[in-house]
Amino acid sequence: MTQTVRVAVPRKGRPLEAVLERFATTESIAQVADDITSTLRFEKSVTKAHTHPEHDVYERLAEYSDLADPTAPEYTLLRDDRDGMPRRIVFDSVVFELDGVNIHLVGREEPFRALRTHEFGLGFDSADLVLEEVVKLQPDGLGSIDDVNSRIDPMDTDVRVVSGLGDTVYHTLMADPEILPPGADLDRDFVADYAGDLCISPRYERLVEAVLGTRCLDDVTFAYPNGAPEEEAAIADAGLGVYLTMTGSTAREHGLVLGEHLFPSETVLMENVAEATPAAETVKRAISSPDIETALTV
């Protein structure tokens, strides 16, 4: 009998696309992954009011569904946070087979928390959430995915990070060049000697404490964008800040210089070690490997 492994995944966005790309090693799976990605990008465009479809949300949901095929992609409706709380179509489920193992991807709003409550043995979510919720704060900062597990209290959760998927955007130091002494590097040591405002998104306060380390923040006061149209503009006003960037182009448009990449904001594969099974171990090896098919046959 074919074993099935349920894996919690995000319902939409770049993290889900990264997961689908990792699994898309055969033509058939790649086609399914492309269909899901295209559907959700279209629905995002509708959400942003960039696209105005002829059919309403319920008709589109019915069109996307194939009730005769239990393995086909399924979608569901969630309330969106726009005015009027309209419904939005998001990913719900898909099943495909790799080397005799049925992999059932199940959409969750918070995959990390679904693992913490033992609903799943495996799942994907942003590494940021792990730092925000369970990583212990220490005087020295945290700089890589590989170091995360050493900061997790085993009494707090059974979830551990297995590996990242490489869809990396970095939490990066940014500063007005006028606050930097000549020849100074914009890094953790600079922040440790700095006294003043550090502009961050409010939700990232604990994450920034984890990646910078509490030693750096003795004389630092967190400041927040307070409705600024762009985070980088708020950082330019404050003088120093931390924000996500890949190329830094927007930061430079606001006259900021880029400093140390503090931590990769990356989709990570996680496991609940208390829920480990032989089939889950097989899938874990597969999806943490660049070559899924090779890993599954080991």
N, C-alpha and C positions, 0 to 999 in steps of 0.2 A: 504494500500500500504506500502510495506517495505521501511523504511527510510534508506538512505545511508549516511554514514559519511566518508568523505575523510580525510586521515591522512598522512601527509608528513613524510617520513622515509629516512634514508641514502640509497644509492644505493649499498653499499657493506661493508664488514668489520665487526668487532666485534659489533659496535653499532646496525647494522641491525640484526645480530644474536640475540642480547639481546632482541630486539623488538619481533622477531619471537618466541623466547622462552617464552616471557610473554603471548603471545596469544595462545600458543600451549597447551590448556587445554582439548581438546578432541582428540580422536585418529585420526579423519580425518584431523583436523587442524594441528596436530603434524606431520602427514605424509607430508602434503604440506610444512610445515616449514622445515622439514628435507630435502625434495627435493630441496628447494631453497638454503639452506645452503650448501648442497653437491655440487650443480651445481656451486655456486660461489666460493667455495673452490677449485674446480677443475680448474675453470677459473683463479683463482689467481695463482695456480701452473703453469698454462700455461704462465701467465704473467711473472712469475719469472724464466721461462725457466727450471723449474724442471720437467715439463711434456711436451711431444711432441705428440699431438693428430694426428690421421690419417686424420681427416677432417679439412677443413679450418674454419675460424671464422663464415662465412656466413652459411655454412652447419650445424655447431653446433647450431647456433641461430635458424635455421629452425627446427632442431631436438627438441629443447627445447620448441617450441611453439605448442599450441593447439588452432588453430583458431576457432574450433567448440565450444569451451567452453569459454564464456566471463569472467568467474570468475577464470580461470586457471592462474597460474603464467605467467607473460610476462617479457621479457628481452629486453635490447636495447644495442646499441653499442656506446661507447665513445672513443675518442682519448686518448690513454695512453701517459704518459710523457717520455716513453723510447725512445731511439734513433730510428728515423724513424717515430715516432708518430703512432705506430700500433693501431688498434682498439681493445677494450676490452669489453667483455660481462659483463653487470652489471644488477642489478634488476631494473624493471620498474613498475610492478603493480601486485596485486593479490586482490581478493575479497573473503571474507568469512562471514558467518552469525553467530551471537551470539545473542540468545534470541530475534529474530525478527529484529535485526539491522544489515544491511549490512555494514561491515567495509571494506573500500577500501584503502589499503596501496599503496601509490604512491611514487616511488623513486624520490628523488631530490638530486642534488649535494650539495645543501646548504639548508636543511630543515628549519633551524632557520631563514634564510633570507626570505624564502618563507612565513613563518608566519608573519614576520615583514611587508611584502608587502601585507598582507591580502589575499593571495592565498588560505590559509588553516586556519581553526580554531584550529586544533590540529596537533601536530607534535613531532617528536623525533629528538634530536641531542645531541652533546656533550655539557656538561655544560661549558667546556672551552670556547666555542664560545660566550656564554653569557657574560662571564667575559671579553673576549677580545673586545667585541663590545659595550655593553650597561651598564655594572656595573660601578657605580661612584667610583672614587678613594677617599679614606678617610685615615686619619692618622692611624686608627686601621685596622688590617687585617681582612680578611674574611675567615672563616674556615669551613663552612658547606653549603650544598645545601639549608637547611632551611632558611639561612640568605640572600640568593641571592635577593629575591624579594624586600627586604627593601632597596637595593642599586640600584634599577632600577628607573629611572626618568619616571613617567607616561606620561610626555610630550614628551619623546623620543620614546617610543614604547608602544604598547598595549600587548606585549608578556609577559607572566609570567610563571615561572617554577611551575609545579604541584608536581612532585615527581621524584626521581631517580629510576633506575632499578637495582642498586646494582652491576653492572659490573665494579667494582671500581679498578682503578689504581691510586695511590696517587702521587701528586706533593710533593716531599719530599726533605728536606734539606740534603745535603751530604757534608762531609768535610774531608780533610786530618787531621788525629788526631793530627798532630804536631801544628796546629793552635789553638787547644782547650786547655785552661788552665786546670790544674788538677781539676777534679770534676765538670767541667762546663757542662751544658746541651746545646745541639745543638738545639736551638729553636729561636723563634722570638726575644726574649730578647737578645740572643747572637748576632744576626744580628744587632740589634739596637745599640749595643756597638762596632760593628766591623767596621773597615775602610779598604777598599781594594776592590779587584775584586770579583764579584759574577758571576759565569759562568751559563748562561742560553741559551736556544735556542732563536734566534732572534725573532721568531714569538710570544714568550711567554712574552715579556717585559711588556706589559700592564697587563697581567694575574698575573705575579709575583708581580707587584706593587699593585694589588688588594688584593692578598692573604697575602702578608707580611704587607701591610699598608705603606703609604708614610713615617710615622715616623721612620721606620726601615732603610730607604734607604738614609738618609742624607749624609753619608760618604761612600756610596757604589757606585762602578763603575761597570756597566754591562760589562761582557766579553762574547765572543761567541766562539763556538767550532772551527770555521774556518777550516772545513774539516776534523776534527779528526774522525777516524773510529768509535769511540764510544763516546757518550756524557760523560760517566763516566770517560774516559781517559782525556778529556779536563777539567773536574771538578778537577781531581787529580792534574793537572798541575796548575790550578788557585788557588787551596786550598779550595774553598768553592763554592757550586753551588746548583741549584734546578733542579731536573729531575724526570720524571715519573718512579715509580717502584712499583712492587707488592711484591716481595720477597727480593729484595736488593742484590741478589747473584752476579750480575755483578759489582755492586758498590764495594762490598767487595773484589772481584777479583782484583780491582784496588787500594786496600788498604784504601778505604774510610769507614768512619763510617756514619751510618744513624741517622738522627735526627728527628725532628718533621714532622709528616704528615701535610702538610699545607692545602691541599684542595683535595677532591676526583675528579679525572677526570672520570666522570660517564655519561652514557647516561641518559638523562632526558626527561620526558614528559613535553611538553610546550603547552600552549593555548594562542590564541589571544582572549582576553576577549571581544573585540568588535565584534567578530564573533561567540559568544556563541549561541548555540541552545539547545533545550531540548534533542535532540538525541545525540548531542555532549557531553552534561553533563552526559548522561547515559554511554557513552563510556569512558569518562574521569574517572568516578568513577570506572569503570571496570578495566581499564588498569593501574590505580594507586593502585589497590588492589592486594594482593597476590592471591586472589581467585576470578578470573574473573567471573565465572558463578554465584557465590553468589552475587557479586556486581551488576550484570546485572538484577537480579530479585528483587532487593530492590525497 
